[in-house]
């Protein structure tokens, strides 16, 4: 439809309310579109952030699979909404809202990767992983939605994400104090 054709009159008519009622909640059309976009982003990234918190207690490959699976489920559920909003929201031009939400996802991925022991000295890995996932999923929604149902697609995203994070995580080392055998020097009393 495009933002130019998305008038408050049309939105009110589609919602079955008067324009006056719409203005009680939103001062103008851009505020309405901002709220719609925020609701969409919350519906997409809320489950993703929850999955990242859960994945922190899982082994890396299983955790990545869990996060990516959650993201794909959300993308599948929101694909029609994403398509409907794409042209309208692109015209509105407020990229800061999307950047903030993407930043939250990148930071969550960086914390998750660090908890698994990925070497993240310069944070390029999570940035590359998030950019790869975002770019691939954007292309999928734009024209290859059938890939969202392909079970091998999830495997490929896991592999791409692991590669972008820097390959294999380092093993987490926990300090373990060994018990000394009885009769060792410190156990012998003088």
Helices and strands as residue ranges (DSSP letters): G 3-5, H 8-15, H 19-25, H 29-55, H 60-92, H 95-116, H 124-143, G 145-149, H 151-165, G 185-187
